[in-house]
Amino acid sequence: MQVIWKKEKEGCMVANKNIKNIPDSFASMEQAGAFWDVHSLADYEKHTKPVAVTFDITKRTRYISIPEPIYKKISRQAKNKRVSVRNLVCSLVK
């Protein structure tokens, strides 16, 4: 993407960007991520439209404090089993 700087009133410099079109679809999440890693949604604001979104949140995540020695022990066990700490704790409690 080429960026050309121009002087705007009051001495501020602003970028005059050559904006690429947003692809209609991406072959993968990685491709979408690569596109948005180098593009700003702010540059595409005129291409967006409001949408109605409804959320039905049924799961809740709770956080608890665990003493460091216990966490280290659980973390070692999770690493040995090649699972996340969260999944190990969930499997132990179920």
Contacts in CASP RR format, 6 or more apart in sequence:
PFRMAT RR
TARGET T0000
AUTHOR 0000-0000-0000
METHOD contacts of the structure
MODEL  1
MQVIWKKEKEGCMVANKNIKNIPDSFASMEQAGAFWDVHSLADYEKHTKP
VAVTFDITKRTRYISIPEPIYKKISRQAKNKRVSVRNLVCSLVK
1 17 0 8 1.000
1 18 0 8 1.000
1 19 0 8 1.000
1 20 0 8 1.000
1 38 0 8 1.000
1 39 0 8 1.000
2 17 0 8 1.000
2 18 0 8 1.000
3 15 0 8 1.000
3 16 0 8 1.000
3 17 0 8 1.000
3 18 0 8 1.000
4 15 0 8 1.000
4 16 0 8 1.000
4 17 0 8 1.000
5 13 0 8 1.000
5 14 0 8 1.000
5 15 0 8 1.000
5 16 0 8 1.000
6 13 0 8 1.000
6 14 0 8 1.000
6 16 0 8 1.000
7 13 0 8 1.000
8 14 0 8 1.000
17 43 0 8 1.000
19 43 0 8 1.000
19 44 0 8 1.000
20 39 0 8 1.000
22 35 0 8 1.000
22 44 0 8 1.000
22 47 0 8 1.000
23 35 0 8 1.000
26 32 0 8 1.000
26 33 0 8 1.000
26 35 0 8 1.000
41 48 0 8 1.000
66 74 0 8 1.000
71 85 0 8 1.000
74 85 0 8 1.000
74 88 0 8 1.000
74 89 0 8 1.000
75 85 0 8 1.000
77 88 0 8 1.000
78 84 0 8 1.000
78 85 0 8 1.000
78 87 0 8 1.000
78 88 0 8 1.000
81 88 0 8 1.000
83 91 0 8 1.000
END
